[in-house]
Amino acid sequence: MELSRAREEIIEAGLELVEKGLVARTWGNISARISDEEFAITPSGKGYDSIRPEDIVPVRTDNLSFIGDIRPSSEAGVHAAIYRLHPEINFVIHTHQSYATALSILGENITAVPEEKAQMLGSVVPCAAYGINGTKTLATNVAAAEQAFLGAHAILMKSHGAICFGRDQDSAFRSAFALEDLARSRYADITGNTAPAIYTPDQAAACGLISYHTGKNGTNVFVKTPVMKLASEAGRDIEIFIDDAAQLFGSKLRCLPENADQKLIFTELKRVPAVLIRNKGAVCLGDSRSEAEAAFMVAEKNCLAALLSHAANKGDPLSVLLQVYEHTRYVRSYAKLKNA
């Protein structure tokens, strides 16, 4: 694929990832093969709605070297691992889709994939062992999982997300959607319940499940989606299972009493951008509407994982050390981004 065409397709795919709720803010990444030696990938730390063609970075598949001042995604090594293993693969997307990410906390392969899904995913969807995002360890773990099941076109990444790939953009997305359908079905089987519906912010707003208010502290959203209400019912703080939740919330997602007043709620929101209210749902806060919505999406995904862990009595939360590391690293890098 020519570089110019690859850049167009990557930008198009980024907008679709956001529209379909497969990522929030700048999380996730997309690449396209441009030759046997190179692929093009999204830049690090840039929102999908603001990426320009010249921001898409060509990267060498063998050593991850690149030319210029724009840094490629920190997950370039994961994409390179897929391209090295599969000469026929030309498009890779790393998603943070809700059910697949929640299921990943179990650290288990998805086996006996139904035939209609196996055509897009392979007969097994492997789960790569945990690795901190952006590290060689994660890329190595993904490569090892794929080498064990070379027919797979999707891989879970424990407590992080998924990577889906195909011969072209369309087939990569078909793999992502098939994986989410499969993961939702497995989630329901494990919990013994109907899997709660997941909504993008726009869908939730259309159903009256989100209300917005803009004030001096930014934009806050009150969320009463099924997952948030279920997670709030016990009145307990929610442990952190997903690494992007650790980035935003640190060691836990607080659940305040049903009668919590605005002062108590916004005192908590000064510390982290989301808080549960017992039997009501959650309140999320951001400097902008998109930031508040990103906090909602990440909080909901972590709540989904927590509900799964509780029902299945499986899946450990992230270690305290990892929670602190992810949160500290995120706060520092985000502060630099805001002040740039």
Sequence and secondary structure as in RCSB ss.txt:
>XXXX:A:sequence
MELSRAREEIIEAGLELVEKGLVARTWGNISARISDEEFAITPSGKGYDSIRPEDIVPVRTDNLSFIGDIRPSSE
AGVHAAIYRLHPEINFVIHTHQSYATALSILGENITAVPEEKAQMLGSVVPCAAYGINGTKTLATNVAAAEQAFL
GAHAILMKSHGAICFGRDQDSAFRSAFALEDLARSRYADITGNTAPAIYTPDQAAACGLISYHTGKNGTNVFVKT
PVMKLASEAGRDIEIFIDDAAQLFGSKLRCLPENADQKLIFTELKRVPAVLIRNKGAVCLGDSRSEAEAAFMVAE
KNCLAALLSHAANKGDPLSVLLQVYEHTRYVRSYAKLKNA
>XXXX:A:secstr
  HHHHHHHHHHHHHHHHHTTS  TT SEEEEE SSSEEEE BTT  TTT  GGGSEEEETTT    SSS B TT
HHHHHHHHHH TT  EEEEE  HHHHHHHTT   B S  HHHHHHH S B EE    TTSHHHHHHHHHHHHHTT
T SEEEETTTEEEEEESSHHHHHHHHHHHHHHHHHHHHHHHTS       HHHHHHTT EEEEEETTEEEEEE  
HHHHHHHHT   EE  SHHHHHHHTTEE EE TT  HHHHHHHHTTSSEEEETTTEEEEEESSHHHHHHHHHHHH
HHHHHHHHHHHHT      HHHHHHHHHHHHHHHHHHHH 
